[in-house]
Amino acid sequence: MTKSNILKVRIRKYHLKDSNFSLDVDLNIPSTGVTALFGPSGSGKTTLLRCIAGLEKNQQSELSLSNEFWQTNKISLPAHKRPIGYVFQEANLFPHLTAAENLQFAIKRADKSQSVISYSEVIRLMDIEEILPQYPSQLSGGERQRIAIARALLIRPKLLLMDEPLAALDDSLKKEILPYLEAICHSSKIPIIYVSHSLDEVIRLADHMVVLEKGRVVEQGETQFLLGKLGTFFSRHKDASVVITGIITEQSAQWGLSWLHFDNQDIIVKQGNEKIGDQLRLRIQSKDVSLSLSPQEDSSILNRLTVIIDDMIKDPKDPSMVMLRLLAGSTPILARVTALSTHNLALSKGQTVIAQIKSVALLR
């Protein structure tokens, strides 16, 4: 990533009206992939997104993408002139227009100089061809949101902003739309800033993360790096997890299993639609990792990895627990174990142990 090929966001002491809240950030966001803005409610995620979009005005701001300035102390492009697609929590479709007509409205506004993604590709990725003749009132919540995402893409933006696009959906609809979001995130060359307070969504979609608290950046970096580091917001999260990327090298139709190879080790997962040679990501939660000083061949746990204890820290909120950072090659894995077990096993940094992984979740 060159210095010019980034989204620069500098906002100084932006105060919301009738509120004590202020936003003060200085960010260089990659201009490729998905960057997640993560944090608790009221941390400033949506406000930051609205500032980038030009929906909130602040003279003490500087915004630019690849050296194209949208906001300085001298200029401020209005929202409709910024090359941005915006997906809100609610689909906000025009109710008197069909889905197809909503998309045509976006195409009329499209930047003709941009050829990032074609109409046919958007229709295919979002799988919406059959629902194009219908009106918003005839669509499910998931279908409306897929049309809203398609509309944002068809503007041909240089940047796509997504403000908790799954927040208004129930769990079944979230599961329905997540694969479409993944398809967009992985297929589109448009940089995406994705706001969420769901760690599941962030782990599944984001390449880069920015953590906000009270309008300030407290952590930022590559998703896999931040998740595997101790003493961070994520290692203290109740669902502390890491993400592992590997290649499918073996499959067994007899047992319905696939072998994911990474860093000279293998993790066995339930077989799905993946094929040998496919690259997949999986999530391992710290609560699903136990430790042993020697291989337990008489155990029902299939996944046992040889790891080195790289770091360990007591849980500041629960002194009965210890979080350990383990290295399988160069890949970090977190384990949350009791302080008593740490003492009884005499665990220490640099020690080689066996990580027994009770459960993994493929991020398909």
N, C-alpha and C positions, 0 to 999 in steps of 0.2 A: 504494500500500500504506500504510494508516494504521498508526500505532504499535500500535493494539490488535488489528489484523487480522494478527497474526504469531504464529509459534511461537517463544517465548523459551526458550532453553536456556542455563542457566548451571550449570556443574559445576566445582567447585573441588577440585583435588588429589585426585581419586578414584584410589585405589591398588588394583590387582588383587592378590588374595591370592597369596602366594608368588611375587611378581614385583616387579621394580624399576620397572615401567611405571606411569605416572600419567597421568590425563586432566585437562586444565585448559582448558575452553573457555567462551566467552561468545558466543552466536550469536543473531541475529534472522533466522529462516528464513521466507521468504514462505509465506503460507497458501494459495497457489494454485500450480499447476504442479508441476514435478518439480525437486527439489533433490538433486543428486548429492553424496554423500560420497566423495571420491576420494583415493587415496594408496597408498603401498606397503603390503605386508603388515606387520602389526604397528604401523600408525600410529594405531590406535584407532577405526577406522570401526565395526566390529561392537560394540565396547564402548560407544561413544556411542549406537548404536541400542538396545542392551539397557538402557541407563540411561533413555532416553526411554520405553521400553516398561514400565519398572518391574521388569525382570528382574535388574537390578543396583541395589543400594540404597546411597545416599550421602546423609548428612544435610546436606552442604554443596552442595546442589543447589536449583535453582529451575526448574520447568518449567511453562509455561502456553501455552494456545492460545486466542487471542482473549479474553484475561483470565480464562479458566477454568483455575484452578490444579490441577495434578496432584501437584506436589511443592514443598514449601518446607521451611524448618528446623523447622516445626511440624506439617505434615501430609505424608502420603505415601500416595497412592491405590495399593492393590495392583494388580498387573498386570491382573487380570481385570476391574477396574472402570475401567480407562482406555479411552477410546473409540478404540482402536487396532486396526487389522488388521496382521498380521505375516506376511510370506512369507519363509520360510527358504531356505537353499541346497537342502536336501532337501524334498520335498513334504510329508512327515510326515502323510500321510492315514491314516485309520483303516482297517487292512487288511481288517477283517471287515465293513465297510460298502461299499456300491456308491458310485460317484461321486455319484449323486443323493442318497444318504443322508448322505454327507459334507457336501453342501451344505445339506441340511435341518438338520443339527446346527448349522451356522452361523446359519441363519435363526432357530432357537430362541433363540440368544444375541443376536440383532440388537437394536439400539436402535430401538424402534418410533417414537420421536420424530424419527428421522432418515429422510429420504426422498431420499437422495443418488442412489441408483441402484437400478433395479428388477431383479427376478429375471430377467425376460425380456430386459432389456438386457444383463445380465451374460452370460447364455447366448449371446446373439447376438454380443457383442463377443469372447468367448473361443471361439466356434464349437465348443461342446461338447455340443450336444443329442444327437448320435448316440452318444456314449460314456457318457452318464449311467447306463445300466443295468449297466455293467461295473464289476468290482472293480479296485482299484489294481494288483493283480498282472497284470491283463490289458491294462494301458495302457503306452504307451511313456513314456520319461522326460519328453518334451515335453508329452504329454497329462496326465500326473500333475501337472506344474507348472502347467498351465493350470487344472486343477481346484483346485489350492491357491490360485492367485490369485483365482479366482472365489469360493472359500470365504472368503477374507479380505475381499473386497468385500461379500459378503452379510451380514457382521456389521454393515454400515452404519456404518463407522468415520468418525470425524472426521479421522483421519490414517492413511495407509497406509505401513508400513515394509517395505522390500524389501531383504533382505540377500543380495546377490549371487545373485539367483534363477536365473541361467544358469550359475553356476560348475560345477555338477555335470553339465552337459550337454556332449556333444561338439559340434563345429563345425556339423554338419548340423542337429542339434536346436536349437542357438542360432539359426540362420538361420530355422528353422521357427517359433520362439516369439517372436522379436523383433517381427514385425508385430503380434502380439496385445498385446505390451507397449506398443507405440506407440499402438494403438487405445485402450487403457486410459488411458494418459498424456494423450492428446489429448481424450478424451471425458469422462473422469471429472472431477467438480468437487472431488474429494477431494485435498488436498495429499499429495504422495508424497515420501518421502525414500528415495533409491535408493543403496545401497552398491555400489561396484564399483571394481576396479582396472583395468578395461578402458576405455581411452580411446575405442574405437569405440562402446561402449554409451553412454558418457556423452555423447559428441557427438550421438548419434542421439536420445537421450531427454531430456536435462536442459535446463531453462531457466536454472537457477541452480546454482552449484557451490561446494562448500566443500572445500578441500584440507587434509588433515591430515598432519602428520609428527610422530612421537614424542609423540602425544597433544595436540598444539597445532595451532591453526589458523594456517596460513601464508599462505593466500590465500582470498578468497571474492568472489563477484560474479556478474553475468550471464554465462552461458556464452560468448556471442559476444564479449563485452568481454574476458574473461580469455584466450580463445584467441588474440585478435588483439593482445595486448600483449607487448612484449619484456621480457626479464629475469625472466619468471615460470617456474614449474615447467613449464608447458605449452610455452613456446617453447624450452625445453631438452630436451623429450621427443624421442625418436628419431622419433616420428610427428607432430611439430609440425604443426598444421593450423588452418584457420579454417573457420567455417561461414557460408555466404551464403544469405540468404533472398530469393527473388524470385518473380515471376509468369510463368507460361508465356504468351507473347504470339504465338507463331508455331510452326507445325509443318510438316514436310515428310514426307509418306508416301513420296515417291520415294527420299529419302535416309535415312529412319528417324530423323529428328532433331527435337529441340524446342529453342526459344530461350527461355532464362530471363532475364527483364529485371529489373535492379536498378540503382539509382543512375545512370540514364541510360546504362547499358551492358548488353551481352548476353553470355551464356555459352551455347554450344551443347552440348547433352547428348544422349545416346542416348535415343530415344523409348521410353517405356513405356506405362503405362496412364493417364498424366496427360492432362488436357484443357486447352484454352486457357482461361485465367482461373484455373487452379489455382495455389495458393501452394505452393512446394516449397523444401526446404533441400538444399544440397549441400555436400560437404566438399572442400576443396582442401588437399593436403599441401604443405608448404614445399619438399620435395625435388622436386616436380613443377612448380615455377615457375622459369623462367629469364628473364633480362633482356636487352633489346636497346635501343640508343639510337635506333633508327628502325624503322618497320614492315618486316617481312620478308614481302613478299607472295609470295615464291617458296618459302615454307615449307609443310610438310604440317600444321603446327600450326594448328588452326582458331581457337582462343581466344587472342586477343591484345588485351589491355586497356591503355588509356592510364592510367597511374597516376603518383602523386607519391611519392617516397621521403620517408617521414615520420620514420623513425628507423633506425638501424643499430647493431649491436653485434657484437663478435667473440665467437665461441663460446669460453667459458672452458675447455672440455674439449678443444677442437680448434682451435688458433690458425690452422689453414689455412682455416677456414670463417668466414663472416660471415652473420649473420641480419639481414634487412632487413624493416622494416614498411612496406608500401606502402598507399596510399589510393586506392581507386577510388571517387571521390566521397567519401563518409564511411565506406565499407566497407573494413575492413582486410584485407589479404592478406599472408601471410608468404612470404618467399623465402629459401632457404638456398643461398648461392653461395660459390665459393672466394674467399679473400682476394686471390689473384692476379687473378681477373676483376674484383673490386672496384677494384683498382689500375689495371688496364689500361683499364677503361671510365671511370676517374676519377669513380666514383659518389659522390654527396654528398647530404646532406639538402636537401630542397626541389627536387630535380631531377626533371624529367618524363621518364619512360622507358616502354618497352613491356614489360608482363608477359606472357610467353608461357607459357600453361598447358597442359602436356602431357596431364594426366589429371584428371578430376573424378569424384566419386562421389555420385550422388543418394541422399539419405537418404529413401527412399520410405516 
